[in-house]
Amino acid sequence: MTPFLGEVFGTMILIIFGGGVVAGVVLKHSKAEASGWIVVTFGWAMGVAMAIYAVGQFSGAHINPAVTISLAVIGEFPWSRVPGYVLAQILGAFIGAVVVWLHYYPHWEKTESQAAKLAVFSTDPAIIHTPSNLMSEIIGTFVLVLGVLAIGANEFTQGLNPLIIGLLILAIGLSLGGTTGYAINPARDLGPRLAHHLLPVAGKGGSNWKYAWVPIVGPLIGGVAGGLFYRYVFIEGSPLALAIALVVVLTCLIIEFVFAKRWTRLHPSSPRISGIGTPSTSDASGRD
């Protein structure tokens, strides 16, 4: 199998498991309906682990543009291969979403909530607060990439890396995922969102393209930051790099606080989104 196909199949597997567990939790008349957030986070975690086990030998199982680009930034992956990998990841995510749509075909018509249907495909914030939503994705992906690189360098996890990374995804979902549904992967959100837009999903609403940039830009920033932090602080132990990292973090927090305050003043009554991980009065809770 070529690396391109490895990334296609790996990301497809991720979405089949992840999107599938979300569909099972939020779509009506599913045996798993209303199973809750913990079930969803376990589904995504196992989806990542299975994808890595399946295609790691062929492509390295990046299955995430944030991982691919962060590796390129720190010199551990050639830039010439980045476009192909990212395209493969988005394509795989799209195909995986189509499989989930087909698998749950009769359930779309039985489910009234348009938000729940969209949540099967893509993420939405629990509370619409763009500065905080963006920061959540940055932090989550920073932790992801830093953790993945550290796990990969740890000789004690050899052979168990896919499972350990799956547990990392589980930990991120349980601890940091409740704000935005933890996309932490641009392909995981963009590919299925495109599928939602193009597929004849019964009774669907809009695909919320206004929000779609957040789960793309946030993970890319967080991934690159995590990669740089790992390289220059963890590996090289540079005091200067650590000082710069602390200054950058402090600056980002100040900027986020200022923008968050301003955003709140301009949007005093931001509505809550109902979907996965964001329960409404009529739908089960789960994960965006």
Wavefront OBJ file of the C-alpha trace (Angstrom):
o trace
v 0.000 0.000 0.000
v 1.304 3.471 -0.854
v 1.603 6.143 1.853
v -1.181 8.116 0.131
v -3.586 5.183 0.344
v -2.411 4.501 3.870
v -3.512 7.975 4.929
v -6.794 7.621 3.039
v -7.652 4.305 4.696
v -6.336 5.344 8.103
v -8.407 8.519 8.240
v -11.408 6.648 6.849
v -11.125 4.128 9.697
v -10.886 6.983 12.205
v -14.106 8.575 10.957
v -15.988 5.280 10.654
v -15.333 4.594 14.338
v -15.582 8.197 15.553
v -18.454 9.426 13.430
v -20.134 6.059 13.877
v -20.141 6.239 17.659
v -21.495 9.785 17.527
v -24.282 8.677 15.185
v -25.124 5.809 17.497
v -25.417 8.147 20.465
v -27.394 11.044 18.943
v -29.566 9.570 16.182
v -33.049 8.427 17.080
v -33.948 4.739 17.455
v -30.315 3.687 17.657
v -29.598 0.961 20.210
v -26.871 3.241 21.595
v -29.054 6.358 21.793
v -28.274 8.597 24.787
v -25.199 6.564 25.780
v -23.401 9.808 26.545
v -20.098 11.608 26.311
v -17.907 8.883 27.811
v -19.029 6.371 25.193
v -18.275 8.883 22.449
v -14.777 9.648 23.747
v -13.972 5.939 23.952
v -15.192 5.479 20.380
v -12.912 8.206 19.051
v -9.984 6.900 21.099
v -10.366 3.384 19.738
v -10.821 4.781 16.239
v -7.425 6.467 16.452
v -5.779 3.350 17.879
v -7.239 1.057 15.213
v -6.279 3.451 12.418
v -2.669 3.562 13.613
v -2.488 -0.214 13.937
v -3.956 -0.603 10.444
v -1.786 1.754 8.399
v 1.131 2.801 10.582
v 3.531 0.573 8.662
v 2.542 2.128 5.342
v 2.328 5.868 6.017
v 3.210 6.452 9.645
v -0.512 6.959 10.307
v -0.487 10.724 10.658
v -4.261 10.768 9.882
v -4.222 14.457 10.830
v -2.899 17.497 8.918
v -1.865 19.097 12.211
v 0.475 16.166 12.858
v 1.823 16.138 9.293
v 2.528 19.871 9.211
v 4.035 19.942 12.700
v 6.431 17.133 11.732
v 7.409 19.073 8.610
v 8.004 22.253 10.610
v 10.444 20.508 12.963
v 12.206 18.773 10.075
v 10.998 15.218 10.640
v 8.862 15.000 7.491
v 9.581 16.341 3.980
v 7.517 19.361 2.939
v 7.206 17.912 -0.564
v 4.961 15.153 0.804
v 2.750 17.385 2.931
v 0.155 18.306 0.241
v -0.374 14.662 -0.714
v -0.780 13.587 2.896
v -3.235 16.382 3.701
v -5.295 15.631 0.591
v -5.359 11.937 1.489
v -6.502 12.714 5.024
v -9.355 14.950 3.886
v -10.402 12.388 1.268
v -10.305 9.568 3.801
v -12.378 11.573 6.269
v -14.927 12.329 3.550
v -15.208 8.651 2.593
v -15.521 7.620 6.231
v -18.384 10.077 6.704
v -20.153 8.663 3.653
v -19.861 5.161 5.130
v -21.378 6.359 8.415
v -24.214 8.069 6.543
v -24.999 4.868 4.657
v -24.741 2.698 7.754
v -27.280 4.793 9.663
v -29.391 5.573 6.590
v -32.918 5.052 8.044
v -32.063 6.910 11.249
v -31.579 10.308 9.609
v -35.247 10.551 8.722
v -36.258 9.521 12.246
v -34.108 12.244 13.824
v -35.656 15.716 13.841
v -32.736 17.714 15.219
v -30.621 19.255 12.470
v -27.916 20.016 15.036
v -27.664 16.353 16.004
v -27.312 15.352 12.360
v -24.549 17.880 11.780
v -22.812 16.747 14.970
v -22.326 13.291 13.463
v -20.210 14.888 10.748
v -18.466 17.882 12.293
v -17.849 19.868 15.443
v -19.750 22.768 16.959
v -18.986 24.587 20.203
v -21.019 24.003 23.342
v -21.121 27.793 23.726
v -20.512 30.035 20.719
v -17.551 32.133 21.827
v -15.097 32.298 18.950
v -11.928 33.415 20.809
v -12.390 30.732 23.462
v -13.398 28.125 20.892
v -10.227 28.820 18.914
v -8.069 28.678 22.042
v -9.655 25.359 23.028
v -8.670 23.823 19.708
v -5.155 25.268 19.973
v -4.641 23.875 23.476
v -6.123 20.468 22.664
v -3.967 20.007 19.575
v -0.865 21.302 21.358
v -1.341 18.556 23.942
v -2.031 15.997 21.204
v 1.082 16.681 19.123
v 3.345 17.068 22.141
v 2.003 13.793 23.522
v 2.309 11.919 20.228
v 5.931 12.992 19.774
v 6.821 12.141 23.368
v 5.152 8.731 23.127
v 6.946 7.995 19.870
v 10.307 8.761 21.478
v 9.640 6.663 24.588
v 11.227 3.211 24.375
v 8.871 1.860 27.034
v 5.859 2.205 24.722
v 7.316 0.434 21.687
v 4.679 -1.872 20.217
v 1.986 -0.231 22.311
v 2.134 3.207 20.707
v -1.265 2.971 18.949
v -3.020 2.002 22.170
v -1.202 4.644 24.226
v -2.033 7.324 21.654
v -5.644 6.151 21.772
v -5.589 6.674 25.529
v -4.139 10.142 24.931
v -7.123 10.926 22.684
v -9.435 9.609 25.393
v -7.793 11.835 28.002
v -8.031 14.901 25.759
v -11.679 14.191 25.035
v -12.621 13.730 28.678
v -10.657 16.715 29.976
v -10.568 19.290 27.173
v -13.203 18.169 24.687
v -16.367 19.491 26.266
v -15.952 23.028 24.946
v -15.784 22.471 21.182
v -16.104 18.726 20.695
v -12.293 18.537 20.261
v -11.765 18.384 16.533
v -7.960 18.609 17.098
v -7.708 17.519 13.464
v -8.609 19.717 10.458
v -9.331 16.711 8.215
v -11.613 15.108 10.798
v -13.838 18.194 10.660
v -13.486 19.438 7.074
v -13.898 16.110 5.257
v -17.113 15.091 7.051
v -18.457 18.655 6.922
v -18.061 18.536 3.137
v -19.877 15.197 3.164
v -22.725 16.713 5.192
v -22.919 19.575 2.700
v -22.993 17.314 -0.362
v -24.901 14.224 0.777
v -28.717 14.030 0.677
v -29.014 13.658 4.452
v -32.720 13.548 5.261
v -33.903 16.727 6.982
v -30.458 18.233 7.356
v -29.838 21.933 7.899
v -26.846 24.041 6.998
v -23.279 22.837 7.464
v -22.288 25.839 9.637
v -19.454 26.994 7.394
v -19.205 30.171 9.459
v -17.585 28.139 12.236
v -15.626 25.748 10.005
v -12.402 27.790 10.064
v -11.973 27.309 13.835
v -11.357 23.513 13.755
v -8.928 24.086 10.886
v -6.883 27.065 12.065
v -6.879 26.161 15.765
v -5.421 22.658 15.339
v -2.819 23.870 12.838
v -1.572 26.536 15.259
v -1.667 24.177 18.223
v 0.028 21.365 16.324
v 2.927 23.506 15.148
v 3.325 24.976 18.642
v 3.368 21.483 20.140
v 5.980 20.307 17.653
v 8.243 23.294 18.259
v 7.890 22.969 22.017
v 8.820 19.296 21.844
v 11.845 19.899 19.629
v 13.387 22.890 21.362
v 12.289 22.434 24.978
v 11.861 18.669 25.469
v 14.685 17.453 23.232
v 17.213 20.270 23.147
v 16.366 21.637 26.582
v 17.058 25.183 25.454
v 16.480 27.740 28.251
v 15.986 30.408 25.594
v 13.338 28.313 23.862
v 11.580 27.732 27.181
v 11.632 31.458 27.926
v 10.268 32.239 24.465
v 7.566 29.599 24.914
v 6.503 31.106 28.228
v 6.392 34.607 26.725
v 4.344 33.344 23.777
v 1.918 31.534 26.080
v 1.512 34.596 28.288
v 1.009 36.832 25.253
v -1.576 34.462 23.800
v -3.448 34.332 27.088
v -3.530 38.123 27.310
v -4.675 38.461 23.702
v -7.287 35.751 24.175
v -8.556 37.433 27.349
v -8.791 40.843 25.677
v -10.519 39.468 22.585
v -12.783 37.279 24.699
v -13.926 40.252 26.762
v -14.519 42.306 23.630
v -16.315 39.418 21.916
v -18.562 38.933 24.938
v -19.511 42.623 24.907
v -20.406 42.419 21.222
v -22.281 39.109 21.629
v -23.929 39.304 25.066
v -26.385 36.472 24.488
v -24.570 33.818 22.463
v -26.842 30.817 21.959
v -25.875 27.334 22.997
v -25.495 24.797 20.208
v -27.256 21.461 20.685
v -25.622 18.396 19.239
v -23.009 15.883 20.340
v -21.516 16.856 23.596
v -24.010 19.714 23.794
v -27.289 18.293 25.030
v -30.588 19.870 24.105
v -34.003 19.163 25.530
v -34.791 16.766 22.718
v -31.470 15.112 21.854
v -29.012 12.840 23.557
v -25.630 14.122 24.562
v -22.395 12.983 22.987
v -19.507 14.551 21.026
v -19.331 17.124 18.219
l 1 2 3 4 5 6 7 8 9 10 11 12 13 14 15 16 17 18 19 20 21 22 23 24 25 26 27 28 29 30 31 32 33 34 35 36 37 38 39 40 41 42 43 44 45 46 47 48 49 50 51 52 53 54 55 56 57 58 59 60 61 62 63 64 65 66 67 68 69 70 71 72 73 74 75 76 77 78 79 80 81 82 83 84 85 86 87 88 89 90 91 92 93 94 95 96 97 98 99 100 101 102 103 104 105 106 107 108 109 110 111 112 113 114 115 116 117 118 119 120 121 122 123 124 125 126 127 128 129 130 131 132 133 134 135 136 137 138 139 140 141 142 143 144 145 146 147 148 149 150 151 152 153 154 155 156 157 158 159 160 161 162 163 164 165 166 167 168 169 170 171 172 173 174 175 176 177 178 179 180 181 182 183 184 185 186 187 188 189 190 191 192 193 194 195 196 197 198 199 200 201 202 203 204 205 206 207 208 209 210 211 212 213 214 215 216 217 218 219 220 221 222 223 224 225 226 227 228 229 230 231 232 233 234 235 236 237 238 239 240 241 242 243 244 245 246 247 248 249 250 251 252 253 254 255 256 257 258 259 260 261 262 263 264 265 266 267 268 269 270 271 272 273 274 275 276 277 278 279 280 281 282 283 284 285 286 287 288
